[in-house]
Amino acid sequence: MKQTSEGKPASGGSTKPGVLFVVATPIGNLEDITLRALRILREVDLIAAEDTRHTRKLLSHFDIHTPLISYYKEKEASRAQEIVARLLSGHQVALVSDAGTPGISDPGGILVHSAQAHGITVVPVPGVSALATLLSVAGLTEPSHLFLGFLPAKGTERRKLLQGLKNDIHPLVFYESPRRITASLGDCLAELGDRQAVIGRELTKMHEEISAGELAQLLAGLKAREVIKGEFVVLIEGLHASAPARPDNLEDLLRWYRGQDGISLKDAVANIAKDLDLSRSEVYQKALAVWKESA
């Protein structure tokens, strides 16, 4: 049984539990792994990995041969019991995700909670996080922000979440997949209005891209691409104190939409009909009258 300098395994029949190390790994550039992370991954008895195939490539690159066990979202609860049993028997275990820091929009929370409930020491081994990576170059002048993880996959749930945040003054940060990025940004534009945003794609990788500008402009740029690849981190500014809050009654809401760049009458009608549970024909008739006000 291996021994690390931060947690000693049981010996001589002792029932002293092992230590669970939560280890951050690179999100792209392998040079970002820490010396401490490499040492821990070599010294533990077992590595619990979100995807063993993915982690095996990382270990092979650094000539690490520690045994692996899969620990992915669909089996998180049942596999956590097995890993905790090994920890209680004195094994040292490292938890890693495919990229970044476990437990931040990646599997890990259930295992950590279970280990702590059993009196097992949990040690963080910090390193790369896509969240911190984007925040470091976003140019924020205030320390606070609101991290949302991945937005809901379903449009109705996503819009409902954004509606509840439309008057929040904190910058909103979230992860998104290439399949849903344009739909999510479109919902952000519709629900939050055209705000300043920073979008990171393929962070730390060869084709890293960091773009800043107005949300409508960034969305149009993505829609113009034939193919969208890579994982995204998005930051959208919060509501300015001087900015008018989005109203809730129909006519004022229509006027609010009319004042948003990149939102057509058709888009406004569709969004409001869903938000207020009204018929499109009813909203359309009101919208025609409101749009004529500016003609």
C-alpha positions as CSV (number, residue, x, y, z in Angstrom):
1,M,0.0,0.0,0.0
2,K,1.3,3.4,-1.0
3,Q,2.0,6.2,1.4
4,T,1.8,9.9,0.7
5,S,3.5,12.7,2.7
6,E,0.0,14.1,3.4
7,G,-1.8,11.0,4.5
8,K,-0.5,7.7,5.8
9,P,-2.2,4.4,5.1
10,A,-3.2,1.9,7.7
11,S,-0.6,-0.6,8.8
12,G,-0.4,-3.6,11.1
13,G,-4.1,-4.2,11.1
14,S,-5.0,-0.6,12.0
15,T,-8.4,0.6,10.8
16,K,-7.4,4.2,10.4
17,P,-9.0,5.4,7.2
18,G,-7.2,6.7,4.2
19,V,-7.4,10.2,2.7
20,L,-9.5,11.4,-0.2
21,F,-7.5,13.9,-2.4
22,V,-9.6,16.1,-4.7
23,V,-7.1,16.8,-7.5
24,A,-7.4,19.5,-10.2
25,T,-6.1,18.5,-13.6
26,P,-5.5,20.6,-16.8
27,I,-8.4,21.8,-18.9
28,G,-6.3,21.7,-22.0
29,N,-2.6,22.5,-21.7
30,L,-0.9,19.7,-19.8
31,E,1.8,22.1,-18.6
32,D,-0.8,23.5,-16.2
33,I,-0.7,20.5,-13.9
34,T,1.0,21.2,-10.6
35,L,4.0,19.3,-9.1
36,R,1.9,18.4,-6.1
37,A,-0.9,17.0,-8.2
38,L,1.6,14.8,-10.1
39,R,3.1,13.5,-6.8
40,I,-0.3,12.7,-5.3
41,L,-1.4,10.9,-8.4
42,R,1.7,8.7,-8.3
43,E,1.5,8.0,-4.5
44,V,-2.2,7.1,-4.0
45,D,-3.5,3.6,-4.2
46,L,-6.3,4.4,-6.5
47,I,-7.6,7.2,-8.8
48,A,-11.3,7.7,-9.1
49,A,-11.8,9.3,-12.6
50,E,-14.8,10.7,-14.4
51,D,-13.7,8.9,-17.6
52,T,-10.9,6.4,-17.1
53,R,-10.0,6.5,-20.8
54,H,-9.5,10.3,-20.7
55,T,-7.5,10.2,-17.4
56,R,-5.3,7.3,-18.6
57,K,-4.0,9.5,-21.4
58,L,-3.0,12.1,-18.8
59,L,-1.3,9.5,-16.6
60,S,0.5,8.0,-19.6
61,H,1.9,11.4,-20.6
62,F,3.4,11.7,-17.1
63,D,4.4,8.0,-16.8
64,I,2.0,7.4,-13.9
65,H,0.7,3.9,-13.5
66,T,-1.7,4.2,-10.5
67,P,-4.8,1.9,-10.9
68,L,-8.1,3.6,-12.0
69,I,-11.7,3.3,-11.1
70,S,-14.5,5.1,-13.0
71,Y,-16.6,7.7,-11.2
72,Y,-19.1,9.3,-13.5
73,K,-22.3,11.2,-13.0
74,E,-24.7,8.4,-13.7
75,K,-23.1,6.0,-11.2
76,E,-21.9,8.7,-8.7
77,A,-24.0,7.6,-5.7
78,S,-23.3,3.8,-6.0
79,R,-19.6,4.2,-6.9
80,A,-19.2,6.6,-4.0
81,Q,-20.1,3.8,-1.5
82,E,-17.5,1.6,-3.0
83,I,-14.8,4.2,-2.9
84,V,-15.7,5.2,0.7
85,A,-15.4,1.5,1.7
86,R,-11.8,1.4,0.3
87,L,-11.0,4.7,2.1
88,L,-12.3,3.2,5.4
89,S,-10.0,0.2,4.8
90,G,-7.0,2.5,4.7
91,H,-6.6,3.1,0.9
92,Q,-5.5,6.5,-0.3
93,V,-7.7,7.8,-3.2
94,A,-7.4,10.7,-5.6
95,L,-10.5,12.1,-7.3
96,V,-10.2,13.7,-10.7
97,S,-12.6,14.9,-13.4
98,D,-11.9,14.9,-17.1
99,A,-10.6,18.5,-16.8
100,G,-10.4,21.2,-14.2
101,T,-11.5,20.8,-10.5
102,P,-13.8,18.0,-9.4
103,G,-17.1,19.1,-7.9
104,I,-17.3,22.3,-10.0
105,S,-19.9,21.3,-12.6
106,D,-18.3,17.9,-12.5
107,P,-18.8,14.7,-10.4
108,G,-17.4,14.8,-6.9
109,G,-19.8,16.4,-4.5
110,I,-21.5,13.1,-3.5
111,L,-18.2,11.4,-2.8
112,V,-16.8,14.3,-0.8
113,H,-20.0,14.6,1.2
114,S,-20.1,10.8,1.9
115,A,-16.4,10.7,2.8
116,Q,-16.8,13.6,5.3
117,A,-19.9,11.9,6.8
118,H,-17.7,8.9,7.5
119,G,-15.0,10.9,9.2
120,I,-12.6,10.6,6.3
121,T,-10.2,13.4,5.7
122,V,-10.7,15.2,2.4
123,V,-7.7,17.2,1.1
124,P,-8.0,19.7,-1.8
125,V,-5.2,19.7,-4.3
126,P,-6.0,23.0,-6.2
127,G,-5.1,23.9,-9.7
128,V,-6.9,24.8,-13.0
129,S,-10.5,25.7,-13.2
130,A,-12.3,27.0,-16.3
131,L,-14.2,29.4,-14.1
132,A,-11.1,31.0,-12.6
133,T,-9.4,31.0,-15.9
134,L,-12.0,33.2,-17.6
135,L,-12.5,35.4,-14.5
136,S,-8.8,36.2,-14.5
137,V,-9.0,37.8,-18.0
138,A,-12.5,39.2,-17.8
139,G,-11.4,42.6,-16.4
140,L,-13.9,42.6,-13.5
141,T,-13.5,45.6,-11.3
142,E,-15.7,44.2,-8.5
143,P,-14.9,40.9,-6.7
144,S,-18.4,39.4,-6.7
145,H,-20.1,37.2,-9.4
146,L,-22.8,34.6,-9.6
147,F,-21.6,31.2,-11.0
148,L,-24.5,29.1,-12.5
149,G,-22.6,26.0,-13.6
150,F,-24.2,24.7,-16.8
151,L,-27.5,26.4,-17.7
152,P,-30.5,24.0,-18.0
153,A,-30.6,22.1,-21.2
154,K,-34.3,22.7,-21.8
155,G,-35.2,26.1,-23.2
156,T,-38.2,26.7,-20.9
157,E,-36.2,25.9,-17.8
158,R,-33.3,28.0,-19.0
159,R,-35.5,31.1,-19.7
160,K,-37.2,30.7,-16.3
161,L,-33.8,30.8,-14.6
162,L,-32.7,33.8,-16.5
163,Q,-36.0,35.6,-15.8
164,G,-35.3,35.3,-12.1
165,L,-31.8,36.8,-12.6
166,K,-32.6,39.7,-14.9
167,N,-32.4,42.3,-12.2
168,D,-29.4,40.9,-10.4
169,I,-26.5,43.3,-10.3
170,H,-23.8,40.6,-10.2
171,P,-22.1,39.3,-13.4
172,L,-23.4,35.9,-14.4
173,V,-20.9,33.2,-15.3
174,F,-21.9,29.8,-16.8
175,Y,-20.5,26.9,-18.8
176,E,-22.0,25.8,-22.1
177,S,-21.5,23.1,-24.7
178,P,-21.0,23.9,-28.4
179,R,-24.4,22.3,-29.2
180,R,-26.3,24.7,-27.0
181,I,-24.2,27.9,-27.0
182,T,-26.2,29.8,-29.6
183,A,-29.6,28.8,-28.1
184,S,-28.4,29.8,-24.6
185,L,-27.0,33.1,-25.7
186,G,-30.2,33.8,-27.6
187,D,-32.2,33.3,-24.4
188,C,-29.8,35.5,-22.5
189,L,-30.2,38.3,-25.0
190,A,-34.0,37.9,-24.9
191,E,-34.3,37.8,-21.1
192,L,-31.5,40.0,-20.0
193,G,-31.1,42.4,-22.9
194,D,-28.0,43.3,-24.8
195,R,-25.2,43.5,-22.2
196,Q,-21.5,43.4,-22.3
197,A,-20.1,39.9,-22.2
198,V,-16.9,37.9,-22.3
199,I,-16.8,34.4,-23.9
200,G,-14.0,31.9,-23.5
201,R,-13.7,28.9,-25.9
202,E,-11.2,26.1,-25.7
203,L,-9.4,27.8,-22.8
204,T,-5.7,26.9,-22.5
205,K,-5.9,24.8,-25.7
206,M,-4.3,25.4,-29.1
207,H,-7.3,27.1,-30.5
208,E,-8.1,29.2,-27.4
209,E,-10.4,32.1,-28.1
210,I,-11.5,34.9,-25.7
211,S,-14.0,37.4,-27.1
212,A,-15.5,40.5,-25.4
213,G,-18.2,42.8,-26.6
214,E,-22.0,43.2,-26.7
215,L,-24.0,40.0,-26.4
216,A,-25.9,40.5,-29.6
217,Q,-22.6,41.0,-31.5
218,L,-21.0,37.9,-30.0
219,L,-24.0,35.8,-30.7
220,A,-24.1,37.0,-34.3
221,G,-20.5,36.0,-34.7
222,L,-21.1,32.5,-33.5
223,K,-24.2,32.0,-35.6
224,A,-22.1,33.0,-38.7
225,R,-19.8,30.0,-38.2
226,E,-20.4,26.9,-40.1
227,V,-19.3,24.7,-37.2
228,I,-19.0,25.5,-33.6
229,K,-16.5,23.4,-31.6
230,G,-15.1,23.5,-28.0
231,E,-16.5,24.0,-24.5
232,F,-17.5,27.6,-23.5
233,V,-17.3,29.7,-20.4
234,V,-19.5,32.8,-20.6
235,L,-19.6,35.9,-18.4
236,I,-22.4,38.5,-18.8
237,E,-22.5,41.7,-16.9
238,G,-25.1,42.3,-14.2
239,L,-27.8,44.9,-14.3
240,H,-26.4,48.4,-13.8
241,A,-27.9,50.4,-11.0
242,S,-28.9,53.0,-13.6
243,A,-30.4,50.5,-16.0
244,P,-34.2,50.1,-16.0
245,A,-35.4,46.8,-14.6
246,R,-37.3,44.5,-17.0
247,P,-41.1,45.1,-16.4
248,D,-43.6,42.4,-15.8
249,N,-46.8,43.8,-17.3
250,L,-47.5,43.2,-21.0
251,E,-47.4,46.7,-22.6
252,D,-44.4,47.8,-20.6
253,L,-42.7,44.5,-21.4
254,L,-43.3,45.0,-25.1
255,R,-41.8,48.5,-24.9
256,W,-38.8,47.0,-23.1
257,Y,-38.3,44.4,-25.8
258,R,-38.7,47.0,-28.5
259,G,-35.8,48.9,-27.1
260,Q,-33.4,45.9,-27.1
261,D,-31.1,45.7,-30.1
262,G,-31.3,42.5,-32.1
263,I,-34.8,41.5,-30.8
264,S,-37.5,41.5,-33.5
265,L,-41.3,41.8,-33.0
266,K,-41.6,38.1,-33.7
267,D,-39.0,37.2,-31.1
268,A,-40.6,39.5,-28.5
269,V,-44.1,38.0,-29.1
270,A,-42.7,34.4,-28.8
271,N,-40.8,35.1,-25.6
272,I,-43.6,37.0,-23.9
273,A,-46.2,34.5,-24.8
274,K,-44.1,31.8,-23.1
275,D,-43.2,33.9,-20.1
276,L,-46.7,35.1,-19.3
277,D,-48.6,32.1,-20.6
278,L,-50.6,34.1,-23.1
279,S,-51.7,33.3,-26.6
280,R,-49.4,34.5,-29.4
281,S,-52.3,36.2,-31.2
282,E,-53.2,38.3,-28.1
283,V,-49.6,39.3,-27.6
284,Y,-49.1,40.0,-31.3
285,Q,-52.0,42.4,-31.5
286,K,-50.6,44.4,-28.5
287,A,-47.1,44.3,-30.0
288,L,-48.3,45.8,-33.3
289,A,-49.7,48.8,-31.4
290,V,-46.5,49.2,-29.4
291,W,-44.2,48.9,-32.4
292,K,-46.3,51.6,-34.2
293,E,-45.6,54.0,-31.3
294,S,-42.0,54.2,-32.5
295,A,-42.9,54.4,-36.3
